[in-house]
Amino acid sequence: MRRCDKLVHWISLQKHLLFVFAFLFVVPNFVLFFTESLPITVGVASILLPLAFWMGLLLLTRKPGIVVWCLLPKVILDGGQLVLLYVFGQSVIAVDMFFNLTSSDASEASELLGNLILIISCVFFLYTLPTLWLAFRSIRSKKVLSASFRKKWAKISLLMFIIGLVFCFLSPLQDYRFSLKDDIYPANALYNLYFAINKAEKNANYSKTSANFKFDATKPVQAEGRREIYILVVGETSRAMEWSLYGYDRETTPCMEKLAGLAHFTDVVTQSNNTHKSVPIILSAASAEDYGVIYSGKSIVTAFKEAGFHTLVIANQKLTTSMIGAFYREADTFIDMSQFKAGSYLTSLHDGAILPYLQKELDKSKGNVFVVLHTYGSHFNYHERYPKEFSIYKPDQVEGIRASHKKILRNAYDNSIRYTDYVLNGIVEILGKTNACASMMYLSDHGEDIFDDSRNRYLHASPIPTYYQLHIPLLIWFSPEYREVYQEKYQTVMAHQSIPVSTNTVFHTMLDIAGVRTSVADSTLAVSNHAYIIRDRMYLGDHDDPIPFWKVGLKKADFIMMDKWNIAYDKD
């Protein structure tokens, strides 16, 4: 009882609360000090500068709790930062994190947040709520900070701030260039929020900035007497290492393994582990090296339309509010499958629901057709991505995201790959019945972490990507008719299956396979062309700048292809 009385008396003193608040405000900074690979001088400055700044603000009033409540958005931001550090293990809240809040639909977001409820609750009850409760106690207390105390600690805070600045100026001695917007929390998080808002405005103005753009696309060579159909299937969250076609020990892709006329590329990486950036690169001439062209140009859909193709897009994700949706609306026919899932407990229909619509639309159009199919693939929650009859590896349903559930999560994930294999085979069967000169390309927008190693990383879209998020499958299937008419293209693709490829090749390869000509296309980026050139591969950074893969925190060994995917991850 006496201890409780002492604690109540202790927290009733404003000077004690001042120090507690100052410490609580820099808790994320302390964690980031150990998770980020910063020089020691910058690391120390990343704690001293915010600590001095918040201390100075708290001293503005005689009751520091008033300042804490005025900084409620900061307290909430801190909570989000701590949750992010738990999920991804490192990094400040990224631009993509803020941007995903507006580009993800409510059902998808609730599905993920529901599985993070434990850590969110822990952060709320152990950090956010105590901070606000103590601030309330500060305001209700009759005691106040004396003028002399505030003056003394204001001087100390100023001294700490100056010392922090000195450490910043010393960073060049460690071959590092200090940047406030990159290195100091929450300045970096707030800059990322500003960047995300600015990017959202660019997306919203896309129809204006690209209004006068034209590909001037043509198709000079036609398959005489034959209809031509080209399908681009954009997958979701599928990593190559989980495909038996690529050597995985579970039979996850039995259909693709038996398919004649199929090329599968073994060394493919995505240029972004975020859907809202990866897919636009796939669909346009943009790349990590030149991402800005996305706002002034148009998508591959328009290029095929200008070349005389009827264009069709069927999307099984709700993407109408992003740049992806803007690209899809360029099509002659756009079918948004999300409108058909009313009353369903699923965040989306199973991808097989696309097949009847594809069949119907191909039957309606007798000329050349270009199709984009955007699937939901293996997006979390995995066990909802396939019908019950594809529940092959069991158990496959979990409650919550935890490393202890790894085996079950992998079972569900592998089942989703097996279902993707089934859907792709269904597309091939539909194309086969048309007797057209046809081709289907499939690739995933990015991969996924599933507690693969000692880092215990999970999901995708982390600020610092991993091998598991970047290495993806890419397949191209050709009908017998295509192999006969465009034999050279087919043979070139087959010969290039082991070359290093990035997702920015898709736009140029699809146009080249279809024989569509435009000055925007680059034959040196088309894997179906003899002119293809192997380049250093880039990753699109959080601020949309190109970053060489060796700079994104990956080990060099991560990109050495080994027999049967004999890479360092824990299969148990």
C-alpha positions, 0 to 999 in steps of 0.5 A: 500500500505504501509503495502505491502511495509513493508511486502516486506521489511520485507521478504527481510531481510535474518535474518527474512527469516532464522526464517521463514524457521526454523519455516516452517521446523518444522511445521510437528513436531508441529502438531505431538506434539499434535497428538502423544501420547508421554511423554512430555519430548520426545514431547519437544525434538521432536521439539527442536532437529529438530529446532536446526538442521535445524537452524544450516543447514540454517546458513551454507550459507549467504543466507538461501534460498540456503539451502532450495532449496537444501533441496527440497526433505525435503519440499516435504516430509513435504507436504506429511506428512501434507496430511497424518495427514489430512487423518489419524489424526496422525502418521508419514509417515509409512513404508506401506505408502512408500511401497504402492507407489510401490505395487499399480497400477497407476489407483488405486492411481490416483483414490484415489489422485483425491479425495484428490485433495483439501487437496493436493492443500491446502498443496501445495499452503499454505505450499510448494509453499510459502516456495519455493517462500520465498527461491527464494526471499532469493537467489535473495536478495542482503542482506546477513547474517552477520558473527557475526549474524550467529555465534551468532545463531549457538551457540543458535542452539547448546544450543537448541540441547543440551537441546533437548538431555537432554529432551531425557535422561529424558524420562526413568523417564516417563517409556519411551524409546526414539528412534530417528528412532521412535520419531523424524521427519523426522528421523523416516520417513526416517528410514521408507523409508529405511525399505520399500526399504529393504523390497522391496528387500526381496520381489524381492529376494523371488524366490531365498530365497524360491527356495528349500522350500517344504511342503511335503504335502499329502492327505491321505484321499480321498472322494471315488468316489467324486471330491473335490473342495476347494475355498478360496475367498480373499475379499477387504475392507469389514468390518463385521459390514456392513453385515446383516448376522452379524446383520446390519440393512440394508439387505446387505447379503440376499443370504448368510443368506438363505444359508444352510451349512454356518458358519459365524465367529463373532469375527474375526480380521485381522493381518494387515490393509494393503493388501500387508501384510494381504493377504500374511498372509492369503495365507501362514504360516506367521503370525504377530508373525512370519512374516519373514517366508514369505520370505523362505516358499511358499504359500498355492497354492504350498501346495495344488499342492504338495498334488495332486490338480490342482491349479487355481488363478483368481485375479481381482486386479493388484498384480503381482508386490507384494509378493501376485503376487509371490504367485499367480504365483505358481499356475498351472493356473493364470488368471490376470483379470486386463489384460481384462479391457482395455478401461474401465473407471473402475480401475477393472472389477466388481467381477462378471466377475470372475464367467465365468472364474471359471466355465470354468476352473472347467469344464476343470479339472475333478480331485481335484481342489484348487482355490484362487479368489482375488476380488476387493470387497469394495475398494474405489471408492465404487460406481465403484465396482458394476453394476448399477442394484445393486445401491440399496441405493441412492444417491451413487456417491460423488465427493471428500472425506469429512465427509459431504458426509458420508451418500452417501459414506455409501450408495455406500459401502453398495451396494458394500457389497450387490454385494459381497453377489451376487458374493459369491452366484454365486460361491456357485451355480457353486460349487453346480452344480459340485456335488463335495465334496466342500467348499468355505471360504471367508474373507476380507483382512481388513475393512475400516473407513468411518467417523464413529465417532468423529475422522472422520477417512477414508479409511484404511492402517492408521499407527494406525488402528481402530476397523473398519479397523480390524474387518472383516467377515469370512464365510465357506460354505460346500456342502451337499456332504462335510457335508456327507463325512466329517461330523466331520469337518463340525460340528467342524466348526459350533461349533467354530463360536463364538471363537476369530479368526485371519487371520493367521488361514486361511492357517491352516484351509483350509488345514485341511478342505481339509485333506491336511497334512504337517508338516508346518500346525498347527492343533491348528490354524485350526478352523475346528480342535478340537485341536484349541487353543484360543490365544492372538491376534496380529497385524503386526506393521509398522516394521513387529513386532508383537503388541498385540491388546491392544497396537495399540491404541484401546480401550478395549471396541472396542473388546467386541462383542455386540448384533446387533453390538451395538457399538459406531459409528454414524449411521447418 
